[in-house]
Amino acid sequence: MSEFERTKTVSYDSVSRDYLEKRQLKKGAAGWILLAGLGVSYVISGDFAGWNFGLGQGGFGGMLLATLLMAIMYSCMVLGLAELSSSLPTAGGGYSFARRAFGPWGGYLTGTAILLEYAIAPAAIAIFIGGYVHELFGWDGPLVYAFFYLLFVGIHLWGAGEALKIMLGITALAAVAILVFILGLIPHFQWDNLFTIAANPDALGASSFLPQGYMGIWAALPFAMWLFLAVEGVPLAAEEAGDPARDMPRGIITAMLILLVFGGCVLFLAPGAAGADAMQDHGAPLVGALQAVYGGDSRLASFVNLVGLAGLIASFFSIIYAYSRQVFALSRAGYLPRGLSLTGKRKVPALALIVPGILGFILSLSGEGDLMITMAVFGATLSYAMMMLSHIVLRLREPELARPYRTPGGIVTTGIALVLAVVAFASTFVVSVEAALWSALFYILMIGYFFFFSRKRLVAQAPEEEFAAIARAEAELQ
């Protein structure tokens, strides 16, 4: 189907000359080091809490195999996104890539899936922050969640450059906590501790390695993703990067390499020191592992608990940034209400920060962190499949598109990520049909909004729409 045929189902409104002037982000706020820090900060909370629920689903063996599969998926996907973000550097990220490949409908379906992920992930992280704060001070619940939402949405309202620098500092502290955890537990690692979860005699293929059998591998996939989830958000900073063609690939690939090392260390060392059965439902597994070895009043455990809170805060902080840029891009192009993309003197989209923050806070009141993870994974895996399809389609249809960075392995690499994303999407129904159906309901409502309202009110002057118009004109000339 041609680009013209894909766009016949939508129409555009004319907007005033100053429309885009009121919707500007701060250029040059991020170099590749800040982008790498942003990629790590999106994810690093997953090292501190959430991943360990996968031990309950599949035991250590199931979680290990699930993590290896997801590490392959994310590594392949990151290489594809490095190419796409250097070629199409806009704040829409994955939405922009799918918009170019599949037209307005494809762009909206992808952008909405990303928004589903980023609106819900902070709610899960807020719940985990509550767990760490409870370990430290005995406080937990709605007031803790509200405090952190208000604080960090407020810092983002201050300005992008300032927020990204603060985020980098917080991420560095979290990295120190993980390094201390690694050094503290290496001497106490024992292989037998990895297999302390009893095998389920009714599960097919059950053993000490796979206590829930083969299905446990599939059920552990969403929690294995938590060790890498949201690294794909780095391209959302493209319009605020100094040199996107160079900085985006460097930033996202560096972030992924760091996350692979951190994820592997916590997966082995926490259950390997304290026992997989003790870690499978612990609210603060890194702290719990250190307490099991050094005692409940251990200074080492207290340090990791206090500084490790920075890891949860870093991801919470940075994903707020991510959802605001996704909302900004969709709103600026007319897919979402246009008022959400207005920026003030500090070039910050205030409503794009505040409105999803309110939604996330409401979701956090459930207190169900594992449920929130599964809902976030539902949206994430949908967007991954669409982004990888976008890479494949653009490689085949637009071989002459400027590609400052080219994915090693080309469409074979992104094809691997695509297949694994579909498998991971199906796993959300294995873990929690309830979570998957709630996510599907939200997604359907957003599709309904586009079909009945916004598809007839898009903004032709938005960067993503202008790129599409230029591409269409070039195709017609050829």
Buried (B, 14 or more C-beta within 10 A) or exposed (E): EEBEEBBEEBEBEEBEEEBBEEBEBBEEBBBBEBBBBBBBBBBBBBBBBBBBBBBBBBBBBBBBBBBBBBBEBBBBBBBBBBBBBBBBBBBBBBBBBBBBBBBBBBBBBBBBBBBBBBBBBBBBBBBBBBBBBBBBEEEBBEEBBBBBBEEBBEBBBEBBBBBBBBBBEBBBBBBBBBEBBBEBBEEBBEEEBBBBBEBBEEBEEBBBBBBBBBBBBBBBBBBBBBBBBBBBBBBBBBBBBBBBBBBBBBBBBBBBEBBBEBBBBBBBBBBBBBBBBBBBEBBBBBBBBBBBBBEEEBEBBBBBBBBBBBBBBBBBBBBBBBBBBBBBBBBBBBBBBBEBBBBEEBBBBBBBBBBBBEBBBEBBBEBBBBBBBBBBBBBBBBBBBBBBBBBBBBBEEBEEBEBBBBBEEBBEBBBBBBEBBBBBBEBBBBBBEEBBBBBBEBBEEBBEBBEEEBBBBBBBBBBBBBBBBEBBEEEEEE
